[in-house]
Every structure is written in C-alpha cells, then in structure tokens.
C-alpha cells in the first residue's frame, strides 16, 4: 500500500511539473503565436527533458546496483566524457546530425571496454572496487582529447562546448523520437532481466551457485545502460548528478521496496526532477536561460554531500 501511495504521489508531482513547463506564462492559447510556442518549442522540450531524466536516472540506478557502489554513474565511469568526445568528433568531421548518436554510442562503448579492461588488469579478478577509479581516469583522458579538438577547431568550438552544459533549449521532435525509441527498448530489456538482477543482488557467489553467469549479466546491463546514456548525451549534452543522487535517495527512503519498484520510482522521480530543473532554468533569470545541468549541479552537490555525511559507511 505504501508503494501505491508513493507511486501516485510521484505521478501527480510529475504531471504538475509538466504542466508548469508547458503552460507557465504561455498567454492566450487561442493565438497562433502561442500555439506555435506550445507545439513547436515547449512540448518537444518538456518531453525531451522527461525522457532524459528517466534514462539517466535509470542508467545510474543500474550502475549502482550492479557495481554495489553509490558513486557509480555515467559521470564517474567516464561514459559521459567518452560520449561527449564522440559527439565532438562527429561535429569536427562535419557529419550530418544523424551521426551524432552513432559516434556518441561508439565512443561510450569504447570507454566502457577500456574501463573494464583496465580495471580487470588492476584488480586481477572481478572488477568492482577499482572500476570507479578507472572510470574517472579514462573520463579525464577523454576530456583532455576534447580540449585538443577545441584548440584545433576554433570555428566549431561553440558547437562542441554546448555538449559540456547539457540542456533542452534546442529540442526537436526528431530528437525526442530517437531518444524515446532507444529508451523504450532499453527499459523493456532491463525489466526482462529483472529476475536475474534480483539474484545478482544476493552476491556474486550466490548468483554463481544458482547458475547465473554473473559477469555476462553485469556487462550486458552495463552495455544497455551505456547506450541509453550515450544517446541522451549525444542530443542534450552532459548532465550529471541526477543519475547518482536520485537512486541513492530512493533506496535510502524506501529500502523495503524491491528493485523493480525502485526502478519505477527512479524513472518517475528522475523525469520529474529533470523537467523541474529545465523549467527553473528558463524562469529564474528570464529572459536568460540556465541549462538544466547547471540547475542540477546546484541542487545535486549539496544533496550528495548530505548523503555522504549522513551515510559514510555506504561509500567505499
């Protein structure tokens, strides 16, 4: 019953946040200009923010669950930096818009492979404890490569730098469709693996004793979460903290919920927080806009410090 109440509350808050984003200071809905703003600007922007929040939070939840580390996220694993570098390469090469997610996914997967390989070499076994350290190092390396791209491509610098501050001001329907398709497929696959992920939560040895291929499942889910992250980064840029903070808060406040219920709550809350962050960024300093990534950093960093202070044992 408590889960049902939490679900209803989260859903109502999500609807309220979307209505705020769509209708805030919209004017007369019967005017042609107002309708154009609503249907051509605000709807794709709001839906893109919703999908990005759902995808990044779900990916962060999977990273933390599989790696048993509350700091695991696309940010700390280096995947966001790799995806950004891939998008930067596509921009420098002057490729068409449709190639952005392809290069983003490609370099994100390359980053994941490098991080796992490096971690395996460092740990000489099943890579868990040193994965975050490897991700941070590889992420820093790709950020350095991106800076080199900017130096040698000054005329395209603005297009590359935009990926460093993720936002939704330039959202379009085709982007929403691409993100939505990948996210839908990813969610279906992850929920189909839910029973195996539950077994994996019991521990590596317990999972192996029950006939589960632990490493194959871990790498498979990491691969799916990486693709979701890379596609979102390709279209909206880097947005940190939401995939790290929201899953921790959900797990901390609702420890009695199973992983499937936590996944649903993470998606609802992540989508809500992203939509609200984008709305706040558009109204706080109007007519100037603050990217959603900046709003999330301002909100997420204090919350993350609070979690670290009050739950020191959860961080290894």
N, C-alpha and C positions, 0 to 999 in steps of 0.2 A: 504493500500500500504506500510505503514511503517513497518507493521508486516511482510509482504512478504520479504522486504529488510533485516530485521533483521534475518529472518529465513534463507535466502540464505547466508548471511554473516557468521552466526554461523555454517551452514553446511559446507561451504568452509574451515573455520578455523579447523573444526573437521577433515575433510579429510586430510588437510595439517599436522595436529598433528599426525594422524595415520600413514601417510607416513613417517614422521620423525622417529617415534618409530619403524617402520618396517624396513626401509631401511638405517638408519643412519650408516655409516661406515660398511656396510654389506659385501663389497667385490664383487668378481665375482659371479654373480648369477648362472652361469653355473657349478660352482664347487659343488661337492657333500656335502662337509662340510658346505658351505654357505647355500645350500638348507636345510640342516638339522637344522641349526641355525634358519633359517627363519620359517620353518614349525613346528618345534618341540619346539621352545623357544619363538620367538618373536610374532608369530600370537596368540597363546593362552594367552600370557602375555598382549598384547595390547588389545585384545578383553575382557579379564577379567577386565582390568583397565577401559575400556569403560563402561562395564555393572555395575561395582561397582560405578563409578561416576554417572551414570544415576540413579541407585537405591537409593543411599544415598542422592542425591540432591532432588529427587522426594519425598522421605520419609520426609526429612527436610521441604520441601515446605508444605506437608500435615500437619505436626505437627504445623508449624507456622500459617497456615491458620485456622485450626480448633480451636486452643487454643488462637489465636489472640495475640501471644507473639513472638517477633522476636528472642528471645533466645531459643525457643523450638527446640530441636534437639534430636537425639538418644543419644547423649553425655549427655546433661543436664537432660534428662528424666531418665537416669540411664539404658536405654535399652542396650546400647553397653557394659556396665560393666556386666550386667546380662548375656548377650550372651557370653561374654568372659569367665565368670566363668563357664557357661555350657560347653563350649568347653574344658576348663581346667579339669573339672570333667571327661569328656569323655577320655581325654588324660591320666589322672591318673589311670582310671579304665582299661586302655589298650584296649579300644574298637576299632573296625575297623574304617577306615576312613569315611565310610558312616554314622556313628552315630554322627559325629561332628555337622552337621546342625540340627539333631534331638534334641540333648541336647541344642544347642545354641538357637533354636526357643523355646524350652520348658522353659528355664530359662528366656528368654526375655519376654515371655508371663507372666510368674510368676511375673517378675519385674513390668510389666505394671499393673497387677492386684493389686499388693501390693501398688504401687504408687497411683493408682486411689482410692483404699480403704482408704489409709492413708490421701489422700487429701480430700476425702469426709468427713472423721471424723474431720479433722482440720477445714474445711470451713463450715461444716454443710449445705451443699447445692450443687449447681452445681459447680464442681471442675474446676476452671480456674486459679485464681490468685496464689494459693499455689501449683500448680502442679509442677512447676519448682523446688521449694524448696524441695518438697518431692522427686523428681527425683534425685536431687543432693545428698540428704542424703542416699537414697537407693543405688545409684551408688557407693558412698563411702563405704558403708557396704559390697557390693559385691567385691569391690577391696580389702578390708581387708580379706575377705574369700579367695580370690585368693592368697593373700600373704601367708596365712596359708597353702594352698595347696603346694605352692612353698617350704616352710620351711620343710614340712614333705615328700617332694618328690624331693629331690635334684637331683636324677639321671634323672628325667624328666623335670628339671627346664627349660632347653633351649626350649623344645617344648612348654611349657606354656608361657614363656616370649615372644616368637615370636608373640603371639597374641596382645601384648601390642604395637607393632610397625608394623602397617599394611603395607603390600607391595605385590608385584606381581612376585617376582623373582622365585617362585616355582610353577607358574601357570601351570595347566594341562588342557587338553581338557575336561575331565570328570567334573572338577570343573566349567568350563565355561558353560557346558551344564546344570548342576544343577542350577547355578545362573540364566542363561538365561531363563529357564523354569519358575522358581518362579517369576522372574521379569516380564516376559511376561504376566503371569496370573494376577499379581498384577496390572499392567498397564491397562489391559482390564477391570478389576473390578472397578478401580478408575475412568476411563473415563466413565463407565456406570453409575456411581454415580455423574457425573459432575453436572447435573441439580440440584440435591439435595444439593450438596456442595455450589453451587451458592446461593441457597435460604438461606443456613446457614450463609453465609457471611452478610446477611442483619441484623442478630442479632437473639438471642435466642427467644425472644418474637415474633418477626415477623415470624420466622420459625414455631413456635408452632401454631400461628394463621392461617398459611397456611396448617396445618395438618401434619407437619413434626415431626417425632419422633427425636428430637434433640439429646438426649443422646444416643439412639441406633445408629444413624448415626455417631456421634462423636466417640464412642467406636469401631464401626465397622471399620472405616477408620484408627483409631489408631492401631487396631489389624492388618490390612493389611500392614500398614507401618512398624510395628514392625517385622512382619515376613520377609519382604524384607530386613530390616536392619540385622536381626539375621542371615539369610542365608549368606549374604555377609561377616559379621564379622566372621562367622564360617570358611570361607575359606581364607580370606585375612587378618584378624585381625582388630583391632580398627583403624579407620581413621576418625579423627574429622575435624571440621570446615567447610568442604565443604557443608554439609547439613545445616549449619547455615548461612554461608556468601553468597553463590550464590543466594538463593531465595530472600534475602534482596536486593542484588544488582539489580536483575531482576525487582523486584517490585518497587524499587526506580527509576530506569531509564525508566521503561515502565509501568507507572501507568495506562495508558489508555487501556492496554491490559486486556482482560478478563482472568479468572482463567485457562481456557483451553489453551489459548495461552501462558500464563505464565508457565504452566506445560511443554509444548513442549520446550520452550526456556530453562527452567531449566534443562531438560534432556540433551539437546544438549550442553549447556554450561558446565554442571556438568561433562558429559562424556569427553569433550574436556580438561577441567582443570585437570581431573584425568590422562588422557593419557599424557599430557604435564608434569605433576608432576612426573610421573613414568619415563618418558624419561629424564628429567633433573636430577633425582636422579641417573640414570645409566651412565650419561656422565660427570657430574660436577667433580667428583673425581675419574674418571676411572683409574684403574680397580676396585676401591672400589665402592660400591653401597650405596646410601642413600635411605631408604624406602620412599615411596610416602607420608606416613603420616607425616614424618618429613618435607618434602618439603612443604606440605600443611600448616603445623603449622607455618613455617617461612613466608609463604605468607599470610595466613589467619588471623593471630593475628594482624598484622598492619592494614589490611583492616577492621577487626572488630572494632578495636579502632577508626579508621576513621569514621565508621558508627555511633558508639556510641557518638563521639564528635560532629558530624555534625547533628545528629538526636536524641538528648537526649529525646525528647518527645515520641519517638516510643518505649522506654523501660520503662516498669512499675516497 
